[in-house]
């Protein structure tokens, strides 16, 4: 009887373990479910940052990878803008997709949906004439089996479940652009949504102050509430938003002082409000480096040292922000891992 009882206990324990593993595999990907790095501008940029994508992938997955795209002379190029065009600028088809192909194919073979989407491709589209969006869509056609999708409903406010795959594609909608029309409105009801948009980018100068009062305009951003910026719930297309750090701290990265409880509370208010409305919430771009440590990064995103950025990273992780953008992927990944 004792042996039988022991077997029963072990069998029960086995079922519990199996159930736990199964729960992990079928975990729901939803706002607040995980915090990952958003690798800022992970493309070569004329050879200056040729290791960025490799570093981003090596830092650990899941992750969000940013790729800037500009339409120049009939081509969608990985550059920061049309004025930055050079002779050997790559495309996402020649650069990004070959890099991630072995990772995605292995993920499909393994079938561990618990960490899907394994890679979120954030396309920062610098100009969006219809032919540019059509070219992007044609590339995505070739990788359709990799893509996280959702079924289009007859009412955009009725959000359908994500059908998870290893890759998910996000874009940032700007005021009065055509991304929603192209990637959502033109999809037939019942069809697949395979590119997901954002809350239209927040107006960073709502008072229309002149350029010589830029510092004043930036300072005003920290007085706005999430409710003023995001009036509507997430819907079937709009599923995320990215937040300039100047909305959290007066003056943003370069104008901030000591990290304070008030700033931390404001950070949490953005995350909590966004999650209540059903959005994934991101913050950009949080760097902290000295001039000697600078690898060509954007000075406008620099707190000045790792000691200064560290409490911001930790606070964003503690608040369960979904995406945290940085150029220092390895350092931020270590912070995220330590929090688990």
VOBA-1610 file (N, C-alpha, C; in pm, whole numbers, padded with zeros to 5 digits, always signed):
BEGIN
Unk+00083-00121+00000Unk+00000+00000+00000Unk+00087+00127+00000Unk+00195+00121+00080Unk+00281+00238+00087Unk+00345+00266-00049Unk+00390+00153-00114Unk+00452+00170-00246Unk+00350+00227-00346Unk+00227+00173-00340Unk+00122+00221-00430Unk+00092+00368-00404Unk+00087+00401-00273Unk+00060+00540-00236Unk+00170+00632-00287Unk+00298+00584-00275Unk+00410+00664-00321Unk+00404+00686-00471Unk+00368+00577-00544Unk+00356+00589-00689Unk+00249+00691-00725Unk+00137+00686-00652Unk+00028+00781-00678Unk+00073+00925-00655Unk+00151+00944-00545Unk+00199+01078-00516Unk+00292+01127-00626Unk+00384+01036-00667Unk+00479+01074-00772Unk+00406+01103-00903Unk+00306+01020-00932Unk+00229+01043-01054Unk+00157+01176-01049Unk+00102+01207-00930Unk+00034+01336-00914Unk+00131+01452-00930Unk+00250+01434-00872Unk+00351+01538-00886Unk+00390+01556-01032Unk+00402+01444-01101Unk+00435+01449-01243Unk+00331+01525-01322Unk+00201+01503-01287Unk+00095+01575-01356Unk+00104+01724-01330Unk+00139+01758-01203Unk+00152+01899-01169Unk+00264+01963-01250Unk+00380+01892-01257Unk+00493+01945-01333Unk+00456+01959-01479Unk+00389+01853-01532Unk+00347+01858-01672Unk+00253+01974-01697Unk+00159+01993-01605Unk+00064+02103-01619Unk+00136+02237-01616Unk+00236+02247-01526Unk+00310+02373-01516Unk+00387+02400-01644Unk+00452+02295-01698Unk+00526+02313-01821Unk+00433+02348-01935Unk+00315+02282-01936Unk+00218+02311-02041Unk+00170+02455-02031Unk+00149+02500-01906Unk+00105+02638-01888Unk+00209+02735-01939Unk+00339+02699-01919Unk+00445+02787-01968Unk+00444+02792-02121Unk+00426+02678-02182Unk+00430+02670-02327Unk+00315+02748-02390Unk+00198+02745-02324Unk+00080+02810-02381Unk+00055+02947-02317Unk+00159+03006-02257Unk+00142+03134-02190Unk+00087+03238-02286Unk+00001+03324-02235Unk-00060+03428-02316Unk+00036+03547-02325Unk+00059+03592-02446Unk+00140+03711-02466Unk+00047+03831-02462Unk+00064+03913-02360Unk-00027+04025-02338Unk+00049+04139-02274Unk-00005+04261-02278Unk+00061+04373-02211Unk+00093+04342-02066Unk+00217+04368-02027Unk+00260+04343-01890Unk+00310+04204-01863Unk+00308+04115-01965Unk+00347+03977-01941Unk+00498+03957-01941Unk+00572+04049-02002Unk+00719+04037-02001Unk+00780+04171-02039Unk+00902+04191-01994Unk+00978+04311-02029Unk+01098+04269-02113Unk+01116+04334-02229Unk+01227+04300-02317Unk+01296+04427-02365Unk+01420+04409-02410Unk+01491+04522-02468Unk+01435+04553-02606Unk+01441+04680-02642Unk+01416+04723-02779Unk+01551+04775-02830Unk+01614+04699-02917Unk+01747+04734-02966Unk+01735+04851-03064Unk+01786+04964-03022Unk+01770+05089-03095Unk+01854+05089-03223Unk+01787+05118-03336Unk+01858+05136-03463Unk+01958+05024-03492Unk+01911+04901-03493Unk+02000+04785-03511Unk+02019+04753-03659Unk+02082+04847-03728Unk+02113+04829-03870Unk+02246+04900-03896Unk+02313+04871-04007Unk+02453+04913-04022Unk+02477+05064-04020Unk+02388+05144-04074Unk+02406+05289-04083Unk+02542+05323-04145Unk+02558+05280-04271Unk+02680+05307-04348Unk+02804+05245-04285Unk+02785+05129-04224Unk+02899+05057-04169Unk+02940+05098-04030Unk+02882+05207-03977Unk+02923+05253-03843Unk+02879+05157-03734Unk+02763+05093-03756Unk+02708+05007-03651Unk+02681+04867-03705Unk+02779+04814-03775Unk+02759+04685-03843Unk+02735+04571-03745Unk+02772+04588-03619Unk+02754+04479-03522Unk+02626+04491-03441Unk+02547+04594-03466Unk+02432+04620-03378Unk+02332+04504-03377Unk+02293+04454-03494Unk+02195+04346-03498Unk+02251+04219-03437Unk+02376+04189-03465Unk+02439+04071-03404Unk+02442+04084-03252Unk+02475+04202-03203Unk+02478+04224-03058Unk+02338+04209-02998Unk+02239+04263-03070Unk+02102+04256-03021Unk+02056+04111-03008Unk+02084+04031-03108Unk+02042+03890-03106Unk+02120+03812-03000Unk+02249+03845-02983Unk+02331+03774-02885Unk+02296+03813-02742Unk+02241+03934-02724Unk+02209+03980-02588Unk+02100+03896-02525Unk+02016+03834-02605Unk+01913+03746-02550Unk+01777+03773-02610Unk+01701+03667-02625Unk+01567+03673-02680Unk+01469+03621-02577Unk+01344+03666-02582Unk+01277+03755-02678Unk+01333+03898-02672Unk+01316+03968-02784Unk+01359+04106-02793Unk+01286+04175-02907Unk+01289+04308-02902Unk+01238+04390-03011Unk+01358+04446-03086Unk+01354+04441-03218Unk+01463+04490-03302Unk+01411+04604-03388Unk+01472+04722-03375Unk+01430+04836-03457Unk+01510+04842-03587Unk+01436+04858-03697Unk+01497+04878-03827Unk+01434+05000-03891Unk+01514+05100-03921Unk+01463+05220-03988Unk+01459+05196-04139Unk+01351+05243-04201Unk+01336+05225-04346Unk+01299+05358-04410Unk+01368+05391-04518Unk+01336+05510-04596Unk+01322+05472-04743Unk+01225+05532-04809Unk+01199+05506-04951Unk+01277+05607-05034Unk+01374+05557-05109Unk+01461+05643-05189Unk+01477+05582-05328Unk+01439+05656-05430Unk+01458+05613-05569Unk+01403+05473-05595Unk+01283+05449-05544Unk+01217+05322-05571Unk+01265+05205-05489Unk+01339+05233-05380Unk+01388+05126-05294Unk+01361+05158-05148Unk+01331+05052-05069Unk+01316+05066-04924Unk+01449+05030-04861Unk+01518+05131-04810Unk+01654+05112-04759Unk+01660+05125-04608Unk+01753+05051-04547Unk+01774+05059-04402Unk+01868+05176-04373Unk+01807+05293-04361Unk+01880+05415-04330Unk+01792+05502-04241Unk+01852+05601-04178Unk+01779+05683-04082Unk+01683+05780-04149Unk+01706+05809-04275Unk+01618+05899-04349Unk+01671+05916-04490Unk+01588+05971-04577Unk+01625+05980-04718Unk+01753+06060-04740Unk+01782+06156-04652Unk+01903+06237-04668Unk+02029+06160-04634Unk+02014+06042-04570Unk+02129+05964-04527Unk+02168+05855-04625Unk+02113+05858-04746Unk+02137+05751-04840Unk+02284+05744-04880Unk+02332+05619-04895Unk+02469+05594-04938Unk+02471+05488-05047Unk+02588+05451-05089Unk+02600+05360-05202Unk+02569+05215-05173Unk+02584+05173-05047Unk+02569+05031-05016Unk+02469+05009-04902Unk+02366+05087-04895Unk+02266+05070-04790Unk+02186+04942-04813Unk+02171+04858-04710Unk+02098+04733-04727Unk+01948+04752-04718Unk+01876+04644-04742Unk+01731+04640-04724Unk+01702+04537-04616Unk+01578+04535-04567Unk+01546+04433-04467Unk+01556+04293-04527Unk+01535+04283-04658Unk+01543+04152-04722Unk+01687+04104-04738Unk+01780+04197-04754Unk+01919+04157-04770Unk+01995+04155-04638Unk+01943+04224-04537Unk+02017+04235-04411Unk+01945+04168-04293Unk+01825+04217-04262Unk+01758+04167-04142Unk+01715+04021-04155Unk+01641+03988-04258Unk+01584+03854-04267Unk+01689+03743-04276Unk+01798+03758-04352Unk+01900+03653-04350Unk+01962+03632-04211Unk+01975+03740-04134Unk+02033+03729-04000Unk+01945+03649-03905Unk+01813+03671-03915Unk+01723+03606-03819Unk+01670+03471-03869Unk+01692+03439-03994Unk+01634+03318-04053Unk+01664+03191-03973Unk+01790+03162-03936Unk+01813+03038-03861Unk+01745+03037-03725Unk+01733+03152-03663Unk+01667+03160-03531Unk+01518+03132-03546Unk+01455+03193-03645Unk+01312+03175-03665Unk+01280+03032-03707Unk+01359+02978-03797Unk+01333+02840-03843Unk+01350+02740-03729Unk+01447+02762-03642Unk+01464+02674-03526Unk+01346+02688-03431Unk+01299+02811-03411Unk+01184+02833-03323Unk+01060+02762-03377Unk+01038+02767-03507Unk+00924+02698-03567Unk+00936+02547-03549Unk+01057+02498-03563Unk+01079+02354-03547Unk+01058+02311-03403Unk+01109+02390-03307Unk+01094+02357-03165Unk+00950+02371-03118Unk+00880+02471-03169Unk+00738+02489-03136Unk+00709+02535-02995Unk+00808+02597-02926Unk+00786+02644-02789Unk+00721+02782-02792Unk+00589+02784-02800Unk+00517+02910-02815Unk+00522+02997-02690Unk+00573+02944-02581Unk+00578+03020-02457Unk+00665+03144-02466Unk+00759+03148-02561Unk+00842+03268-02574Unk+00818+03340-02707Unk+00706+03311-02773Unk+00671+03380-02897Unk+00589+03506-02868Unk+00601+03611-02947Unk+00698+03627-03053Unk+00840+03636-02998Unk+00928+03558-03058Unk+01067+03555-03013Unk+01138+03684-03054Unk+01107+03731-03173Unk+01162+03857-03223Unk+01046+03944-03268Unk+01042+04066-03217Unk+00945+04164-03264Unk+01020+04264-03351Unk+00981+04272-03475Unk+01045+04362-03571Unk+00970+04495-03570Unk+01037+04597-03518Unk+00978+04731-03516Unk+01031+04807-03636Unk+00944+04832-03731Unk+00979+04907-03851Unk+00952+05055-03829Unk+01057+05132-03816Unk+01045+05277-03805Unk+01050+05332-03947Unk+00932+05353-04006Unk+00921+05392-04146Unk+00930+05544-04156Unk+01036+05591-04219Unk+01066+05734-04220Unk+00982+05812-04321Unk+00942+05748-04427Unk+00849+05811-04522Unk+00760+05701-04579Unk+00634+05733-04601Unk+00541+05623-04630Unk+00450+05650-04749Unk+00507+05680-04865Unk+00420+05679-04983Unk+00366+05538-05003Unk+00251+05525-05068Unk+00190+05391-05082Unk+00285+05287-05141Unk+00370+05328-05234Unk+00460+05231-05295Unk+00563+05177-05196Unk+00597+05257-05095Unk+00689+05208-04992Unk+00622+05100-04907Unk+00500+05127-04863Unk+00429+05028-04783Unk+00401+04903-04865Unk+00375+04919-04995Unk+00353+04803-05081Unk+00480+04720-05092Unk+00595+04785-05102Unk+00722+04713-05110Unk+00749+04635-04982Unk+00720+04698-04867Unk+00737+04628-04739Unk+00645+04508-04732Unk+00521+04526-04775Unk+00424+04417-04772Unk+00468+04301-04862Unk+00527+04332-04975Unk+00573+04226-05065Unk+00686+04145-05002Unk+00771+04211-04926Unk+00875+04137-04854Unk+00811+04047-04748Unk+00715+04100-04674Unk+00649+04021-04570Unk+00576+03901-04628Unk+00528+03913-04753Unk+00463+03799-04818Unk+00552+03676-04816Unk+00681+03697-04834Unk+00775+03585-04843Unk+00797+03517-04708Unk+00764+03586-04601Unk+00787+03533-04467Unk+00656+03519-04390Unk+00547+03505-04462Unk+00415+03503-04400Unk+00402+03395-04293Unk+00464+03280-04315Unk+00453+03169-04219Unk+00523+03199-04087Unk+00606+03302-04085Unk+00679+03338-03962Unk+00600+03435-03874Unk+00497+03498-03929Unk+00440+03619-03871Unk+00324+03596-03775Unk+00331+03662-03660Unk+00217+03671-03569Unk+00107+03752-03635Unk-00015+03701-03629Unk-00127+03767-03696Unk-00248+03772-03603Unk-00351+03842-03648Unk-00481+03844-03581Unk-00587+03855-03689Unk-00703+03801-03663Unk-00811+03806-03761Unk-00878+03944-03756Unk-00903+04000-03874Unk-00972+04129-03878Unk-01120+04109-03849Unk-01170+04186-03755Unk-01311+04183-03718Unk-01386+04293-03793Unk-01518+04286-03790Unk-01598+04388-03860Unk-01594+04521-03786Unk-01556+04519-03658Unk-01547+04640-03577Unk-01405+04648-03523Unk-01333+04753-03556Unk-01193+04766-03514Unk-01179+04762-03362Unk-01284+04802-03290Unk-01277+04804-03144Unk-01289+04665-03082Unk-01325+04565-03163Unk-01331+04427-03115Unk-01197+04362-03148Unk-01118+04339-03044Unk-00982+04289-03063Unk-00982+04138-03067Unk-00930+04081-03175Unk-00918+03936-03185Unk-00785+03890-03126Unk-00780+03762-03089Unk-00659+03708-03026Unk-00544+03703-03125Unk-00424+03719-03074Unk-00305+03703-03156Unk-00281+03556-03184Unk-00255+03522-03309Unk-00208+03388-03343Unk-00056+03396-03346Unk+00005+03347-03238Unk+00147+03369-03217Unk+00234+03288-03311Unk+00332+03354-03366Unk+00441+03293-03442Unk+00572+03354-03391Unk+00686+03306-03437Unk+00812+03357-03380Unk+00841+03504-03408Unk+00779+03562-03512Unk+00807+03701-03548Unk+00678+03783-03542Unk+00688+03904-03487Unk+00576+03997-03486Unk+00624+04129-03544Unk+00542+04196-03622Unk+00582+04321-03687Unk+00500+04437-03631Unk+00572+04540-03584Unk+00510+04662-03534Unk+00553+04781-03619Unk+00464+04878-03631Unk+00500+05008-03689Unk+00449+05116-03593Unk+00506+05234-03605Unk+00458+05348-03526Unk+00379+05440-03617Unk+00253+05457-03584Unk+00167+05547-03660Unk+00195+05691-03617Unk+00206+05776-03714Unk+00224+05918-03687Unk+00095+05992-03723Unk+00088+06117-03685Unk-00033+06195-03710Unk-00062+06201-03861Unk-00182+06161-03900Unk-00230+06175-04038Unk-00149+06098-04141Unk-00088+05983-04102Unk-00021+05903-04203Unk-00114+05793-04253Unk-00065+05707-04342Unk-00153+05611-04409Unk-00128+05467-04367Unk-00051+05446-04262Unk-00019+05307-04225Unk-00143+05229-04187Unk-00234+05289-04108Unk-00355+05216-04070Unk-00436+05176-04193Unk-00451+05268-04287Unk-00528+05235-04407Unk-00466+05118-04481Unk-00335+05121-04495Unk-00269+05018-04575Unk-00264+04883-04503Unk-00226+04885-04375Unk-00203+04760-04304Unk-00327+04706-04232Unk-00431+04789-04219Unk-00552+04742-04151Unk-00679+04766-04232Unk-00707+04890-04266Unk-00835+04922-04331Unk-00853+04845-04462Unk-00747+04827-04538Unk-00758+04760-04667Unk-00761+04608-04656Unk-00741+04554-04536Unk-00751+04409-04515Unk-00899+04373-04508Unk-00944+04271-04580Unk-01086+04235-04573Unk-01123+04177-04437Unk-01249+04194-04397Unk-01297+04134-04273Unk-01277+03983-04280Unk-01220+03928-04175Unk-01187+03786-04174Unk-01046+03757-04221Unk-00982+03857-04283Unk-00844+03840-04328Unk-00746+03855-04213Unk-00616+03840-04244Unk-00512+03842-04143Unk-00449+03980-04131Unk-00447+04032-04009Unk-00367+04150-03978Unk-00228+04099-03944Unk-00127+04148-04012Unk+00007+04097-03984Unk+00107+04208-03952Unk+00061+04333-03954Unk+00140+04447-03908Unk+00053+04524-03810Unk+00106+04553-03691Unk+00027+04616-03586Unk+00081+04755-03556Unk-00011+04849-03543Unk+00026+04988-03527Unk+00022+05035-03383Unk+00052+05164-03369Unk+00060+05226-03237Unk-00049+05332-03222Unk-00065+05378-03099Unk-00132+05505-03080Unk-00058+05607-03166Unk-00128+05692-03244Unk-00054+05792-03323Unk+00046+05866-03235Unk+00167+05881-03286Unk+00277+05936-03207Unk+00236+06063-03136Unk+00270+06069-03007Unk+00230+06183-02925Unk+00288+06313-02981Unk+00207+06416-02978Unk+00251+06549-03022Unk+00351+06602-02920Unk+00475+06622-02963Unk+00579+06666-02871Unk+00592+06818-02865Unk+00499+06888-02930Unk+00493+07034-02918Unk+00346+07077-02930Unk+00262+07034-02835Unk+00118+07061-02847Unk+00083+07208-02846Unk+00169+07291-02787Unk+00142+07435-02782Unk+00200+07510-02903Unk+00260+07435-02995Unk+00315+07492-03119Unk+00412+07606-03091Unk+00501+07584-02996Unk+00602+07685-02965Unk+00705+07690-03078Unk+00762+07806-03105Unk+00863+07817-03213Unk+00990+07739-03179Unk+01071+07716-03282Unk+01189+07632-03267Unk+01286+07687-03163Unk+01294+07819-03147Unk+01388+07875-03050Unk+01341+07856-02906Unk+01222+07797-02889Unk+01173+07765-02754Unk+01159+07613-02736Unk+01246+07539-02804Unk+01241+07393-02800Unk+01255+07339-02659Unk+01347+07393-02581Unk+01368+07346-02444Unk+01240+07362-02361Unk+01170+07473-02381Unk+01045+07497-02310Unk+00939+07396-02352Unk+00933+07367-02483Unk+00837+07268-02532Unk+00864+07131-02472Unk+00991+07093-02465Unk+01027+06963-02407Unk+00990+06959-02259Unk+01015+07069-02188Unk+00984+07072-02044Unk+00835+07057-02019Unk+00753+07107-02109Unk+00607+07100-02090Unk+00553+06957-02101Unk+00627+06869-02169Unk+00578+06733-02188Unk+00557+06660-02056Unk+00639+06692-01958Unk+00629+06622-01829Unk+00509+06668-01747Unk+00434+06766-01798Unk+00313+06811-01727Unk+00187+06743-01781Unk+00199+06671-01892Unk+00083+06606-01953Unk+00055+06471-01888Unk-00069+06435-01879Unk-00107+06308-01818Unk-00128+06202-01926Unk-00114+06073-01891Unk-00143+05968-01989Unk-00285+05980-02046Unk-00379+06022-01962Unk-00518+06034-02007Unk-00532+06138-02118Unk-00451+06244-02112Unk-00455+06346-02217Unk-00397+06296-02348Unk-00302+06205-02338Unk-00230+06158-02456Unk-00296+06037-02521Unk-00362+05955-02441Unk-00416+05828-02492Unk-00564+05820-02454Unk-00652+05871-02536Unk-00793+05877-02498Unk-00872+05750-02525Unk-00817+05656-02603Unk-00895+05539-02645Unk-00826+05408-02607Unk-00907+05306-02588Unk-00853+05173-02562Unk-00782+05118-02685Unk-00694+05020-02659Unk-00633+04948-02770Unk-00741+04881-02853Unk-00717+04868-02982Unk-00814+04802-03067Unk-00746+04692-03147Unk-00811+04647-03253Unk-00759+04531-03326Unk-00631+04563-03404Unk-00607+04690-03430Unk-00485+04731-03501Unk-00387+04804-03409Unk-00436+04904-03335Unk-00350+04984-03248Unk-00326+04907-03118Unk-00205+04855-03100Unk-00179+04767-02986Unk-00062+04809-02899Unk+00006+04920-02930Unk+00120+04959-02848Unk+00141+05110-02859Unk+00228+05161-02775Unk+00276+05298-02793Unk+00414+05311-02733Unk+00493+05400-02794Unk+00626+05432-02744Unk+00626+05570-02683Unk+00698+05586-02574Unk+00694+05710-02498Unk+00831+05776-02490Unk+00840+05897-02538Unk+00959+05980-02521Unk+00981+06000-02371Unk+01107+05984-02326Unk+01134+05995-02182Unk+01102+06134-02127Unk+01094+06234-02213Unk+01060+06369-02167Unk+00918+06376-02111Unk+00833+06279-02144Unk+00701+06273-02082Unk+00710+06224-01938Unk+00820+06156-01905Unk+00837+06101-01769Unk+00912+06200-01681Unk+01027+06249-01729Unk+01108+06342-01652Unk+01124+06474-01727Unk+01114+06582-01656Unk+01128+06714-01717Unk+01265+06726-01785Unk+01261+06760-01911Unk+01386+06776-01985Unk+01438+06650-02051Unk+01373+06536-02026Unk+01417+06412-02089Unk+01551+06366-02039Unk+01619+06285-02120Unk+01745+06223-02078Unk+01852+06327-02045Unk+01868+06424-02134Unk+01979+06518-02116Unk+01950+06627-02013Unk+01823+06645-01978Unk+01789+06750-01883Unk+01752+06700-01745Unk+01756+06571-01726Unk+01710+06513-01599Unk+01815+06531-01489Unk+01766+06529-01365Unk+01855+06535-01249Unk+01859+06401-01181Unk+01850+06403-01049Unk+01846+06278-00973Unk+01712+06208-00996Unk+01717+06076-00996Unk+01594+05998-01007Unk+01515+06012-00878Unk+01386+06042-00888Unk+01305+06073-00771Unk+01185+05981-00760Unk+01128+05969-00641Unk+01003+05892-00626Unk+00890+05948-00712Unk+00888+06079-00731Unk+00783+06141-00812Unk+00795+06097-00958Unk+00918+06092-01008Unk+00939+06046-01146Unk+00904+05899-01161Unk+00937+05820-01060Unk+00904+05677-01066Unk+00752+05658-01067Unk+00681+05738-00987Unk+00535+05728-00985Unk+00477+05767-01121Unk+00535+05867-01184Unk+00487+05909-01316Unk+00513+05799-01420Unk+00631+05739-01414Unk+00662+05626-01502Unk+00558+05516-01488Unk+00528+05479-01364Unk+00430+05373-01339Unk+00292+05412-01389Unk+00260+05541-01381Unk+00126+05583-01425Unk+00109+05562-01575Unk+00214+05584-01652Unk+00207+05559-01796Unk+00189+05410-01824Unk+00270+05329-01756Unk+00262+05185-01780Unk+00127+05129-01737Unk+00084+05165-01617Unk-00042+05111-01565Unk-00161+05155-01649Unk-00162+05281-01689Unk-00273+05331-01770Unk-00274+05262-01906Unk-00158+05251-01968Unk-00151+05183-02097Unk-00196+05039-02088Unk-00153+04968-01986Unk-00193+04829-01970Unk-00344+04816-01945Unk-00400+04908-01868Unk-00545+04902-01844Unk-00623+04918-01973Unk-00568+04995-02065Unk-00635+05015-02194Unk-00598+04907-02296Unk-00511+04814-02257Unk-00478+04702-02345Unk-00359+04721-02435Unk-00275+04821-02406Unk-00159+04848-02491Unk-00031+04787-02434Unk+00058+04744-02523Unk+00197+04724-02486Unk+00260+04862-02476Unk+00345+04882-02375Unk+00400+05015-02346Unk+00552+05011-02360Unk+00606+05103-02438Unk+00750+05113-02455Unk+00803+05249-02417Unk+00933+05255-02385Unk+01000+05383-02356Unk+01129+05390-02438Unk+01159+05510-02490Unk+01281+05527-02568Unk+01348+05657-02527Unk+01471+05665-02556Unk+01571+05560-02565Unk+01661+05586-02446Unk+01690+05489-02365Unk+01757+05509-02236Unk+01900+05459-02243Unk+01994+05553-02256Unk+02137+05523-02258Unk+02205+05597-02144Unk+02320+05543-02103Unk+02401+05610-02004Unk+02548+05577-02026Unk+02622+05671-02081Unk+02762+05644-02113Unk+02842+05773-02106Unk+02970+05756-02079Unk+03063+05869-02083Unk+03110+05889-02226Unk+03174+06000-02252Unk+03224+06027-02387Unk+03324+05920-02430Unk+03403+05869-02335Unk+03500+05766-02369Unk+03433+05634-02407Unk+03312+05613-02357Unk+03238+05490-02386Unk+03149+05501-02508Unk+03138+05619-02564Unk+03047+05644-02674Unk+03088+05565-02799Unk+02992+05492-02855Unk+03017+05415-02978Unk+02939+05474-03095Unk+02926+05605-03094Unk+02854+05670-03201Unk+02707+05688-03173Unk+02665+05672-03049Unk+02524+05677-03014Unk+02474+05821-03011Unk+02342+05834-03012Unk+02277+05965-03018Unk+02287+06034-02882Unk+02350+06150-02881Unk+02372+06222-02754Unk+02242+06267-02690Unk+02134+06280-02769Unk+02007+06326-02712Unk+01942+06223-02621Unk+01990+06098-02625Unk+01932+05992-02542Unk+02024+05954-02426Unk+02124+06033-02398Unk+02227+05995-02302Unk+02209+06064-02167Unk+02198+05983-02062Unk+02193+06037-01926Unk+02332+06077-01875Unk+02437+06031-01941Unk+02572+06073-01905Unk+02659+05969-01840Unk+02598+05866-01781Unk+02675+05759-01718Unk+02583+05641-01691Unk+02644+05526-01673Unk+02565+05407-01642Unk+02500+05420-01504Unk+02569+05487-01412Unk+02511+05507-01279Unk+02381+05587-01286Unk+02372+05682-01380Unk+02251+05763-01390Unk+02138+05688-01460Unk+02170+05608-01561Unk+02064+05538-01632Unk+02015+05416-01556Unk+02099+05360-01471Unk+02063+05234-01404Unk+01933+05241-01325Unk+01910+05344-01240Unk+01783+05347-01168Unk+01662+05363-01260Unk+01681+05427-01375Unk+01571+05438-01472Unk+01541+05303-01534Unk+01645+05229-01572Unk+01625+05094-01624Unk+01550+05008-01522Unk+01599+05011-01399Unk+01538+04926-01295Unk+01393+04966-01270Unk+01365+05096-01272Unk+01228+05141-01248Unk+01136+05099-01362Unk+01184+05107-01486Unk+01102+05065-01600Unk+01075+04915-01596Unk+01176+04837-01556Unk+01156+04692-01542Unk+01058+04664-01429Unk+01076+04731-01316Unk+00988+04711-01200Unk+00843+04748-01232Unk+00825+04847-01318Unk+00690+04891-01355Unk+00625+04798-01458Unk+00701+04700-01507Unk+00653+04605-01610Unk+00628+04672-01744Unk+00714+04770-01777Unk+00713+04821-01914Unk+00741+04704-02009Unk+00679+04706-02124Unk+00694+04593-02217Unk+00822+04603-02299Unk+00854+04724-02347Unk+00972+04745-02430Unk+01052+04862-02373Unk+01183+04841-02358Unk+01272+04949-02315Unk+01380+04964-02420Unk+01382+05078-02486Unk+01478+05100-02594Unk+01612+05146-02539Unk+01720+05092-02598Unk+01856+05131-02559Unk+01954+05091-02668Unk+02071+05155-02664Unk+02184+05110-02745Unk+02273+05016-02666Unk+02254+05013-02534Unk+02338+04931-02446Unk+02264+04801-02411Unk+02244+04719-02513Unk+02158+04602-02500Unk+02206+04504-02394Unk+02336+04479-02392Unk+02389+04379-02300Unk+02367+04421-02154Unk+02389+04549-02126Unk+02375+04597-01988Unk+02229+04594-01943Unk+02139+04635-02029Unk+01997+04634-01992Unk+01945+04491-01980Unk+01991+04402-02067Unk+01949+04262-02057Unk+01986+04204-01922Unk+02104+04238-01872Unk+02147+04188-01740Unk+02053+04239-01631Unk+02008+04363-01641Unk+01915+04418-01542Unk+01782+04342-01547Unk+01733+04316-01667Unk+01606+04244-01680Unk+01617+04104-01623Unk+01728+04036-01651Unk+01745+03899-01600Unk+01753+03897-01449Unk+01822+03995-01392Unk+01835+04001-01245Unk+01699+04022-01177Unk+01605+04079-01248Unk+01474+04108-01187Unk+01383+03987-01185Unk+01416+03883-01259Unk+01326+03768-01271Unk+01339+03677-01151
//
